[in-house]
Amino acid sequence: MKNAVGREIPEELLAGGKEVYQGKYYMDGKTFHKAGPRVRRAEKPQASKVLASIREACEKCGAHDGMTVSFHHAFRNGDYVTSMVVKVLVEEMGLKDLTVATTSLGSAQDLLADYIEEGKIIGIQS
C-alpha cells in the first residue's frame, strides 16, 4: 500500500490497526479516547497532607541531586518560601546540582546567590 508521499509500505507492517501516513491533516476532526493518569483521592479529614516540616515534605516528595524545584508566587520582591525550601535542600539534606524554577526573584531570594557561587544551584529559570 502506498502512503501519502508515494512510498510503498509492506502490508505486514500494518498489522494491529496501524495505518500508513495519509497526509498532514488526515486526523483533523477525528475523535479519540485518551487515557488519563490514575489518581488517588484524599478526602478524609484524618488523611491530612500537612507535614511537620519543610524537610519532611522534601523527603516525601523524593527530593534528590539534580532535580528542578519549582515555585509560583506573585509577592512584591518575592517571598521567603523559595529561600526556606532551598536552604533545607542544600544545607540540611546536602543536595547539589539543583535548578530553581520560579515565577519571579526578588530580594527575598538573595540567599540563592550564595548557593550559585558554591555550585549547589546550577540553573535558574524565571
N, CA, C and O atoms as a GROMACS GRO file, in nm:
protein
  504
    1MET      N    1   0.085  -0.117   0.000
    1MET     CA    2   0.000   0.000   0.000
    1MET      C    3   0.090   0.123   0.000
    1MET      O    4   0.192   0.125   0.068
    2LYS      N    5   0.052   0.226  -0.076
    2LYS     CA    6   0.130   0.349  -0.083
    2LYS      C    7   0.078   0.449   0.020
    2LYS      O    8  -0.042   0.462   0.041
    3ASN      N    9   0.173   0.520   0.082
    3ASN     CA   10   0.134   0.624   0.176
    3ASN      C   11   0.118   0.758   0.103
    3ASN      O   12   0.130   0.763  -0.019
    4ALA      N   13   0.091   0.866   0.178
    4ALA     CA   14   0.062   0.995   0.117
    4ALA      C   15   0.180   1.057   0.043
    4ALA      O   16   0.160   1.146  -0.040
    5VAL      N   17   0.301   1.013   0.070
    5VAL     CA   18   0.418   1.066   0.000
    5VAL      C   19   0.466   0.972  -0.110
    5VAL      O   20   0.574   0.991  -0.166
    6GLY      N   21   0.386   0.870  -0.140
    6GLY     CA   22   0.415   0.780  -0.251
    6GLY      C   23   0.509   0.666  -0.220
    6GLY      O   24   0.556   0.599  -0.312
    7ARG      N   25   0.537   0.642  -0.095
    7ARG     CA   26   0.627   0.534  -0.057
    7ARG      C   27   0.545   0.406  -0.034
    7ARG      O   28   0.440   0.409   0.030
    8GLU      N   29   0.595   0.295  -0.088
    8GLU     CA   30   0.528   0.166  -0.073
    8GLU      C   31   0.556   0.110   0.066
    8GLU      O   32   0.672   0.098   0.106
    9ILE      N   33   0.450   0.076   0.140
    9ILE     CA   34   0.461   0.023   0.276
    9ILE      C   35   0.413  -0.122   0.274
    9ILE      O   36   0.299  -0.149   0.233
   10PRO      N   37   0.496  -0.217   0.317
   10PRO     CA   38   0.455  -0.359   0.317
   10PRO      C   39   0.335  -0.383   0.410
   10PRO      O   40   0.327  -0.324   0.518
   11GLU      N   41   0.244  -0.467   0.368
   11GLU     CA   42   0.123  -0.497   0.444
   11GLU      C   43   0.152  -0.553   0.584
   11GLU      O   44   0.076  -0.527   0.677
   12GLU      N   45   0.262  -0.628   0.600
   12GLU     CA   46   0.292  -0.687   0.731
   12GLU      C   47   0.326  -0.580   0.836
   12GLU      O   48   0.316  -0.607   0.956
   13LEU      N   49   0.364  -0.462   0.792
   13LEU     CA   50   0.390  -0.354   0.887
   13LEU      C   51   0.262  -0.286   0.934
   13LEU      O   52   0.263  -0.208   1.029
   14LEU      N   53   0.152  -0.317   0.868
   14LEU     CA   54   0.026  -0.251   0.900
   14LEU      C   55  -0.064  -0.339   0.987
   14LEU      O   56  -0.184  -0.314   0.996
   15ALA      N   57  -0.007  -0.440   1.050
   15ALA     CA   58  -0.085  -0.529   1.137
   15ALA      C   59  -0.124  -0.456   1.265
   15ALA      O   60  -0.058  -0.361   1.306
   16GLY      N   61  -0.230  -0.501   1.328
   16GLY     CA   62  -0.273  -0.447   1.457
   16GLY      C   63  -0.336  -0.309   1.449
   16GLY      O   64  -0.328  -0.233   1.546
   17GLY      N   65  -0.398  -0.276   1.338
   17GLY     CA   66  -0.467  -0.148   1.327
   17GLY      C   67  -0.380  -0.031   1.285
   17GLY      O   68  -0.428   0.082   1.284
   18LYS      N   69  -0.254  -0.055   1.251
   18LYS     CA   70  -0.167   0.053   1.207
   18LYS      C   71  -0.207   0.098   1.068
   18LYS      O   72  -0.256   0.018   0.988
   19GLU      N   73  -0.186   0.225   1.039
   19GLU     CA   74  -0.219   0.281   0.910
   19GLU      C   75  -0.096   0.347   0.848
   19GLU      O   76  -0.003   0.385   0.919
   20VAL      N   77  -0.096   0.359   0.717
   20VAL     CA   78   0.012   0.432   0.651
   20VAL      C   79  -0.012   0.580   0.671
   20VAL      O   80  -0.122   0.623   0.703
   21TYR      N   81   0.094   0.659   0.651
   21TYR     CA   82   0.081   0.804   0.660
   21TYR      C   83  -0.011   0.850   0.548
   21TYR      O   84   0.012   0.819   0.431
   22GLN      N   85  -0.117   0.924   0.584
   22GLN     CA   86  -0.216   0.964   0.486
   22GLN      C   87  -0.226   1.115   0.469
   22GLN      O   88  -0.326   1.166   0.419
   23GLY      N   89  -0.123   1.185   0.510
   23GLY     CA   90  -0.121   1.328   0.490
   23GLY      C   91  -0.130   1.405   0.620
   23GLY      O   92  -0.172   1.352   0.723
   24LYS      N   93  -0.090   1.531   0.614
   24LYS     CA   94  -0.080   1.617   0.731
   24LYS      C   95  -0.211   1.635   0.807
   24LYS      O   96  -0.210   1.639   0.930
   25TYR      N   97  -0.321   1.646   0.736
   25TYR     CA   98  -0.448   1.676   0.801
   25TYR      C   99  -0.544   1.558   0.805
   25TYR      O  100  -0.664   1.576   0.826
   26TYR      N  101  -0.494   1.438   0.786
   26TYR     CA  102  -0.579   1.318   0.784
   26TYR      C  103  -0.659   1.300   0.912
   26TYR      O  104  -0.776   1.263   0.907
   27MET      N  105  -0.599   1.327   1.029
   27MET     CA  106  -0.666   1.304   1.158
   27MET      C  107  -0.750   1.424   1.203
   27MET      O  108  -0.814   1.417   1.307
   28ASP      N  109  -0.751   1.532   1.127
   28ASP     CA  110  -0.826   1.651   1.165
   28ASP      C  111  -0.974   1.618   1.182
   28ASP      O  112  -1.037   1.564   1.092
   29GLY      N  113  -1.028   1.651   1.298
   29GLY     CA  114  -1.170   1.630   1.325
   29GLY      C  115  -1.207   1.494   1.380
   29GLY      O  116  -1.321   1.474   1.422
   30LYS      N  117  -1.114   1.400   1.381
   30LYS     CA  118  -1.144   1.267   1.436
   30LYS      C  119  -1.142   1.273   1.588
   30LYS      O  120  -1.060   1.344   1.647
   31THR      N  121  -1.230   1.200   1.650
   31THR     CA  122  -1.232   1.193   1.796
   31THR      C  123  -1.163   1.065   1.840
   31THR      O  124  -1.160   0.966   1.767
   32PHE      N  125  -1.108   1.068   1.959
   32PHE     CA  126  -1.043   0.950   2.014
   32PHE      C  127  -1.052   0.953   2.165
   32PHE      O  128  -1.074   1.058   2.225
   33HIS      N  129  -1.035   0.837   2.226
   33HIS     CA  130  -1.039   0.825   2.371
   33HIS      C  131  -0.896   0.833   2.423
   33HIS      O  132  -0.808   0.762   2.376
   34LYS      N  133  -0.874   0.920   2.520
   34LYS     CA  134  -0.741   0.940   2.576
   34LYS      C  135  -0.741   0.891   2.720
   34LYS      O  136  -0.825   0.932   2.800
   35ALA      N  137  -0.648   0.805   2.753
   35ALA     CA  138  -0.639   0.752   2.890
   35ALA      C  139  -0.572   0.856   2.979
   35ALA      O  140  -0.469   0.911   2.943
   36GLY      N  141  -0.631   0.882   3.095
   36GLY     CA  142  -0.575   0.976   3.190
   36GLY      C  143  -0.495   0.905   3.297
   36GLY      O  144  -0.501   0.783   3.310
   37PRO      N  145  -0.420   0.981   3.373
   37PRO     CA  146  -0.340   0.920   3.480
   37PRO      C  147  -0.430   0.869   3.594
   37PRO      O  148  -0.540   0.920   3.615
   38ARG      N  149  -0.383   0.769   3.664
   38ARG     CA  150  -0.455   0.719   3.781
   38ARG      C  151  -0.427   0.813   3.898
   38ARG      O  152  -0.313   0.849   3.923
   39VAL      N  153  -0.532   0.850   3.967
   39VAL     CA  154  -0.517   0.939   4.082
   39VAL      C  155  -0.581   0.876   4.204
   39VAL      O  156  -0.671   0.792   4.193
   40ARG      N  157  -0.535   0.917   4.320
   40ARG     CA  158  -0.591   0.867   4.446
   40ARG      C  159  -0.651   0.984   4.520
   40ARG      O  160  -0.586   1.086   4.540
   41ARG      N  161  -0.776   0.968   4.560
   41ARG     CA  162  -0.843   1.074   4.634
   41ARG      C  163  -0.791   1.082   4.777
   41ARG      O  164  -0.753   0.982   4.838
   42ALA      N  165  -0.791   1.204   4.829
   42ALA     CA  166  -0.758   1.226   4.970
   42ALA      C  167  -0.867   1.318   5.024
   42ALA      O  168  -0.852   1.440   5.024
   43GLU      N  169  -0.976   1.258   5.071
   43GLU     CA  170  -1.091   1.336   5.116
   43GLU      C  171  -1.112   1.332   5.267
   43GLU      O  172  -1.168   1.427   5.323
   44LYS      N  173  -1.070   1.227   5.332
   44LYS     CA  174  -1.095   1.214   5.475
   44LYS      C  175  -1.018   1.320   5.553
   44LYS      O  176  -0.901   1.343   5.525
   45PRO      N  177  -1.081   1.383   5.648
   45PRO     CA  178  -1.010   1.484   5.727
   45PRO      C  179  -0.889   1.426   5.800
   45PRO      O  180  -0.790   1.497   5.820
   46GLN      N  181  -0.895   1.300   5.841
   46GLN     CA  182  -0.782   1.242   5.913
   46GLN      C  183  -0.666   1.208   5.820
   46GLN      O  184  -0.556   1.176   5.868
   47ALA      N  185  -0.687   1.214   5.690
   47ALA     CA  186  -0.580   1.186   5.595
   47ALA      C  187  -0.517   1.317   5.548
   47ALA      O  188  -0.512   1.343   5.428
   48SER      N  189  -0.471   1.399   5.639
   48SER     CA  190  -0.416   1.530   5.608
   48SER      C  191  -0.284   1.518   5.532
   48SER      O  192  -0.204   1.427   5.556
   49LYS      N  193  -0.262   1.611   5.442
   49LYS     CA  194  -0.137   1.618   5.368
   49LYS      C  195  -0.039   1.714   5.434
   49LYS      O  196   0.073   1.731   5.386
   50VAL      N  197  -0.080   1.777   5.544
   50VAL     CA  198   0.005   1.873   5.614
   50VAL      C  199   0.114   1.796   5.689
   50VAL      O  200   0.086   1.698   5.758
   51LEU      N  201   0.237   1.841   5.675
   51LEU     CA  202   0.350   1.775   5.740
   51LEU      C  203   0.412   1.868   5.844
   51LEU      O  204   0.382   1.987   5.847
   52ALA      N  205   0.496   1.812   5.927
   52ALA     CA  206   0.553   1.887   6.040
   52ALA      C  207   0.661   1.986   5.998
   52ALA      O  208   0.683   2.086   6.068
   53SER      N  209   0.728   1.962   5.886
   53SER     CA  210   0.839   2.050   5.850
   53SER      C  211   0.859   2.051   5.698
   53SER      O  212   0.807   1.966   5.626
   54ILE      N  213   0.936   2.150   5.653
   54ILE     CA  214   0.972   2.157   5.511
   54ILE      C  215   1.058   2.037   5.474
   54ILE      O  216   1.043   1.981   5.366
   55ARG      N  217   1.147   1.998   5.564
   55ARG     CA  218   1.233   1.883   5.534
   55ARG      C  219   1.151   1.757   5.512
   55ARG      O  220   1.178   1.682   5.419
   56GLU      N  221   1.052   1.733   5.597
   56GLU     CA  222   0.967   1.615   5.580
   56GLU      C  223   0.896   1.619   5.446
   56GLU      O  224   0.883   1.516   5.379
   57ALA      N  225   0.849   1.736   5.405
   57ALA     CA  226   0.782   1.750   5.275
   57ALA      C  227   0.880   1.719   5.162
   57ALA      O  228   0.845   1.652   5.065
   58CYS      N  229   1.003   1.769   5.174
   58CYS     CA  230   1.105   1.744   5.071
   58CYS      C  231   1.139   1.595   5.062
   58CYS      O  232   1.155   1.541   4.952
   59GLU      N  233   1.149   1.530   5.177
   59GLU     CA  234   1.178   1.386   5.178
   59GLU      C  235   1.064   1.307   5.116
   59GLU      O  236   1.087   1.214   5.038
   60LYS      N  237   0.939   1.342   5.150
   60LYS     CA  238   0.823   1.269   5.099
   60LYS      C  239   0.806   1.287   4.948
   60LYS      O  240   0.753   1.198   4.882
   61CYS      N  241   0.849   1.400   4.895
   61CYS     CA  242   0.835   1.420   4.750
   61CYS      C  243   0.953   1.361   4.674
   61CYS      O  244   0.956   1.368   4.551
   62GLY      N  245   1.049   1.304   4.744
   62GLY     CA  246   1.161   1.237   4.677
   62GLY      C  247   1.270   1.331   4.627
   62GLY      O  248   1.329   1.306   4.522
   63ALA      N  249   1.297   1.438   4.700
   63ALA     CA  250   1.399   1.534   4.659
   63ALA      C  251   1.533   1.463   4.641
   63ALA      O  252   1.571   1.377   4.721
   64HIS      N  253   1.607   1.501   4.534
   64HIS     CA  254   1.734   1.435   4.503
   64HIS      C  255   1.826   1.530   4.426
   64HIS      O  256   1.781   1.633   4.375
   65ASP      N  257   1.953   1.495   4.419
   65ASP     CA  258   2.050   1.573   4.343
   65ASP      C  259   2.004   1.587   4.199
   65ASP      O  260   1.950   1.493   4.141
   66GLY      N  261   2.025   1.706   4.142
   66GLY     CA  262   1.996   1.727   4.001
   66GLY      C  263   1.851   1.760   3.969
   66GLY      O  264   1.817   1.777   3.852
   67MET      N  265   1.767   1.770   4.069
   67MET     CA  266   1.625   1.795   4.042
   67MET      C  267   1.598   1.943   4.016
   67MET      O  268   1.680   2.030   4.050
   68THR      N  269   1.482   1.971   3.956
   68THR     CA  270   1.434   2.107   3.940
   68THR      C  271   1.328   2.130   4.046
   68THR      O  272   1.236   2.050   4.062
   69VAL      N  273   1.341   2.240   4.119
   69VAL     CA  274   1.246   2.277   4.223
   69VAL      C  275   1.169   2.398   4.171
   69VAL      O  276   1.229   2.498   4.132
   70SER      N  277   1.036   2.389   4.170
   70SER     CA  278   0.955   2.494   4.112
   70SER      C  279   0.872   2.566   4.217
   70SER      O  280   0.819   2.505   4.310
   71PHE      N  281   0.862   2.698   4.201
   71PHE     CA  282   0.785   2.780   4.293
   71PHE      C  283   0.700   2.878   4.213
   71PHE      O  284   0.745   2.930   4.111
   72HIS      N  285   0.579   2.902   4.260
   72HIS     CA  286   0.493   3.001   4.197
   72HIS      C  287   0.446   3.100   4.304
   72HIS      O  288   0.386   3.061   4.404
   73HIS      N  289   0.474   3.224   4.282
   73HIS     CA  290   0.427   3.327   4.375
   73HIS      C  291   0.422   3.460   4.302
   73HIS      O  292   0.482   3.474   4.195
   74ALA      N  293   0.353   3.555   4.357
   74ALA     CA  294   0.341   3.686   4.294
   74ALA      C  295   0.356   3.797   4.397
   74ALA      O  296   0.296   3.904   4.381
   75PHE      N  297   0.433   3.774   4.500
   75PHE     CA  298   0.454   3.877   4.601
   75PHE      C  299   0.561   3.976   4.555
   75PHE      O  300   0.653   3.940   4.482
   76ARG      N  301   0.547   4.101   4.598
   76ARG     CA  302   0.647   4.201   4.564
   76ARG      C  303   0.780   4.160   4.629
   76ARG      O  304   0.784   4.123   4.746
   77ASN      N  305   0.887   4.166   4.553
   77ASN     CA  306   1.021   4.125   4.596
   77ASN      C  307   1.030   3.977   4.630
   77ASN      O  308   1.122   3.935   4.700
   78GLY      N  309   0.936   3.898   4.582
   78GLY     CA  310   0.940   3.755   4.610
   78GLY      C  311   0.889   3.724   4.748
   78GLY      O  312   0.840   3.813   4.818
   79ASP      N  313   0.899   3.600   4.788
   79ASP     CA  314   0.866   3.563   4.925
   79ASP      C  315   0.978   3.475   4.978
   79ASP      O  316   1.070   3.438   4.904
   80TYR      N  317   0.971   3.444   5.104
   80TYR     CA  318   1.080   3.367   5.165
   80TYR      C  319   1.063   3.217   5.150
   80TYR      O  320   1.151   3.142   5.193
   81VAL      N  321   0.954   3.170   5.092
   81VAL     CA  322   0.932   3.026   5.078
   81VAL      C  323   1.042   2.964   4.993
   81VAL      O  324   1.097   2.860   5.029
   82THR      N  325   1.075   3.026   4.880
   82THR     CA  326   1.180   2.973   4.793
   82THR      C  327   1.310   2.957   4.871
   82THR      O  328   1.372   2.851   4.867
   83SER      N  329   1.352   3.062   4.941
   83SER     CA  330   1.477   3.056   5.017
   83SER      C  331   1.471   2.952   5.128
   83SER      O  332   1.568   2.880   5.151
   84MET      N  333   1.356   2.942   5.196
   84MET     CA  334   1.344   2.845   5.306
   84MET      C  335   1.356   2.702   5.253
   84MET      O  336   1.425   2.619   5.312
   85VAL      N  337   1.289   2.672   5.142
   85VAL     CA  338   1.293   2.536   5.087
   85VAL      C  339   1.432   2.504   5.034
   85VAL      O  340   1.485   2.396   5.062
   86VAL      N  341   1.490   2.595   4.958
   86VAL     CA  342   1.624   2.569   4.901
   86VAL      C  343   1.727   2.555   5.013
   86VAL      O  344   1.819   2.475   5.001
   87LYS      N  345   1.713   2.631   5.120
   87LYS     CA  346   1.805   2.619   5.233
   87LYS      C  347   1.797   2.479   5.294
   87LYS      O  348   1.900   2.421   5.328
   88VAL      N  349   1.677   2.424   5.308
   88VAL     CA  350   1.660   2.288   5.360
   88VAL      C  351   1.725   2.188   5.264
   88VAL      O  352   1.797   2.098   5.306
   89LEU      N  353   1.699   2.204   5.135
   89LEU     CA  354   1.754   2.110   5.036
   89LEU      C  355   1.906   2.110   5.036
   89LEU      O  356   1.968   2.004   5.031
   90VAL      N  357   1.966   2.229   5.042
   90VAL     CA  358   2.111   2.240   5.031
   90VAL      C  359   2.180   2.215   5.165
   90VAL      O  360   2.272   2.133   5.174
   91GLU      N  361   2.137   2.285   5.270
   91GLU     CA  362   2.210   2.279   5.396
   91GLU      C  363   2.174   2.158   5.481
   91GLU      O  364   2.263   2.096   5.539
   92GLU      N  365   2.047   2.124   5.489
   92GLU     CA  366   2.007   2.011   5.574
   92GLU      C  367   2.017   1.877   5.503
   92GLU      O  368   2.061   1.777   5.561
   93MET      N  369   1.976   1.874   5.375
   93MET     CA  370   1.974   1.747   5.303
   93MET      C  371   2.100   1.725   5.218
   93MET      O  372   2.123   1.614   5.170
   94GLY      N  373   2.180   1.830   5.200
   94GLY     CA  374   2.306   1.818   5.126
   94GLY      C  375   2.291   1.796   4.977
   94GLY      O  376   2.380   1.739   4.914
   95LEU      N  377   2.182   1.841   4.919
   95LEU     CA  378   2.161   1.820   4.776
   95LEU      C  379   2.243   1.919   4.694
   95LEU      O  380   2.279   2.027   4.743
   96LYS      N  381   2.271   1.881   4.570
   96LYS     CA  382   2.350   1.966   4.481
   96LYS      C  383   2.297   1.955   4.338
   96LYS      O  384   2.209   1.874   4.311
   97ASP      N  385   2.351   2.036   4.249
   97ASP     CA  386   2.312   2.039   4.107
   97ASP      C  387   2.163   2.068   4.090
   97ASP      O  388   2.097   2.009   4.004
   98LEU      N  389   2.111   2.159   4.169
   98LEU     CA  390   1.968   2.193   4.164
   98LEU      C  391   1.942   2.302   4.061
   98LEU      O  392   2.026   2.388   4.036
   99THR      N  393   1.824   2.297   4.002
   99THR     CA  394   1.773   2.404   3.917
   99THR      C  395   1.652   2.462   3.988
   99THR      O  396   1.565   2.387   4.034
  100VAL      N  397   1.644   2.593   3.998
  100VAL     CA  398   1.532   2.660   4.062
  100VAL      C  399   1.448   2.726   3.953
  100VAL      O  400   1.497   2.810   3.878
  101ALA      N  401   1.322   2.686   3.946
  101ALA     CA  402   1.228   2.746   3.851
  101ALA      C  403   1.125   2.822   3.932
  101ALA      O  404   1.050   2.763   4.010
  102THR      N  405   1.121   2.952   3.914
  102THR     CA  406   1.033   3.036   3.993
  102THR      C  407   0.974   3.146   3.906
  102THR      O  408   1.038   3.192   3.811
  103THR      N  409   0.854   3.189   3.939
  103THR     CA  410   0.790   3.291   3.858
  103THR      C  411   0.859   3.426   3.870
  103THR      O  412   0.853   3.506   3.777
  104SER      N  413   0.923   3.452   3.981
  104SER     CA  414   0.995   3.577   3.996
  104SER      C  415   1.099   3.563   4.106
  104SER      O  416   1.090   3.476   4.192
  105LEU      N  417   1.197   3.649   4.100
  105LEU     CA  418   1.301   3.653   4.202
  105LEU      C  419   1.309   3.795   4.256
  105LEU      O  420   1.293   3.891   4.181
  106GLY      N  421   1.332   3.808   4.384
  106GLY     CA  422   1.344   3.940   4.444
  106GLY      C  423   1.445   3.936   4.556
  106GLY      O  424   1.522   3.840   4.569
  107SER      N  425   1.446   4.040   4.636
  107SER     CA  426   1.544   4.049   4.743
  107SER      C  427   1.527   3.938   4.846
  107SER      O  428   1.620   3.908   4.920
  108ALA      N  429   1.410   3.876   4.852
  108ALA     CA  430   1.387   3.767   4.946
  108ALA      C  431   1.468   3.643   4.909
  108ALA      O  432   1.487   3.553   4.992
  109GLN      N  433   1.515   3.637   4.785
  109GLN     CA  434   1.593   3.520   4.741
  109GLN      C  435   1.743   3.549   4.730
  109GLN      O  436   1.812   3.479   4.657
  110ASP      N  437   1.793   3.649   4.800
  110ASP     CA  438   1.936   3.680   4.797
  110ASP      C  439   2.021   3.559   4.836
  110ASP      O  440   2.134   3.545   4.788
  111LEU      N  441   1.968   3.473   4.920
  111LEU     CA  442   2.039   3.353   4.964
  111LEU      C  443   2.078   3.263   4.847
  111LEU      O  444   2.179   3.193   4.853
  112LEU      N  445   1.997   3.264   4.740
  112LEU     CA  446   2.024   3.177   4.626
  112LEU      C  447   2.158   3.210   4.560
  112LEU      O  448   2.224   3.121   4.505
  113ALA      N  449   2.199   3.337   4.564
  113ALA     CA  450   2.326   3.375   4.503
  113ALA      C  451   2.443   3.301   4.567
  113ALA      O  452   2.536   3.261   4.497
  114ASP      N  453   2.438   3.281   4.698
  114ASP     CA  454   2.544   3.206   4.766
  114ASP      C  455   2.550   3.063   4.716
  114ASP      O  456   2.659   3.009   4.694
  115TYR      N  457   2.435   3.001   4.698
  115TYR     CA  458   2.430   2.862   4.653
  115TYR      C  459   2.475   2.850   4.507
  115TYR      O  460   2.530   2.747   4.468
  116ILE      N  461   2.452   2.954   4.428
  116ILE     CA  462   2.501   2.954   4.290
  116ILE      C  463   2.653   2.959   4.290
  116ILE      O  464   2.718   2.885   4.217
  117GLU      N  465   2.709   3.048   4.372
  117GLU     CA  466   2.855   3.059   4.380
  117GLU      C  467   2.919   2.930   4.431
  117GLU      O  468   3.030   2.896   4.390
  118GLU      N  469   2.851   2.859   4.520
  118GLU     CA  470   2.902   2.732   4.573
  118GLU      C  471   2.884   2.617   4.474
  118GLU      O  472   2.940   2.510   4.493
  119GLY      N  473   2.805   2.638   4.369
  119GLY     CA  474   2.780   2.533   4.271
  119GLY      C  475   2.669   2.439   4.311
  119GLY      O  476   2.650   2.335   4.247
  120LYS      N  477   2.595   2.473   4.415
  120LYS     CA  478   2.482   2.388   4.458
  120LYS      C  479   2.361   2.407   4.366
  120LYS      O  480   2.289   2.312   4.336
  121ILE      N  481   2.339   2.533   4.323
  121ILE     CA  482   2.237   2.563   4.224
  121ILE      C  483   2.310   2.585   4.091
  121ILE      O  484   2.398   2.669   4.080
  122ILE      N  485   2.270   2.507   3.990
  122ILE     CA  486   2.340   2.517   3.861
  122ILE      C  487   2.255   2.584   3.754
  122ILE      O  488   2.302   2.609   3.643
  123GLY      N  489   2.130   2.612   3.787
  123GLY     CA  490   2.045   2.678   3.689
  123GLY      C  491   1.927   2.748   3.754
  123GLY      O  492   1.876   2.705   3.858
  124ILE      N  493   1.884   2.858   3.689
  124ILE     CA  494   1.766   2.929   3.736
  124ILE      C  495   1.680   2.956   3.613
  124ILE      O  496   1.730   3.001   3.510
  125GLN      N  497   1.551   2.928   3.626
  125GLN     CA  498   1.455   2.962   3.522
  125GLN      C  499   1.349   3.049   3.586
  125GLN      O  500   1.291   3.014   3.689
  126SER      N  501   1.325   3.163   3.525
  126SER     CA  502   1.228   3.255   3.584
  126SER      C  503   1.149   3.322   3.473
  126SER      O  504   1.062   3.404   3.500
   0.00000   0.00000   0.00000
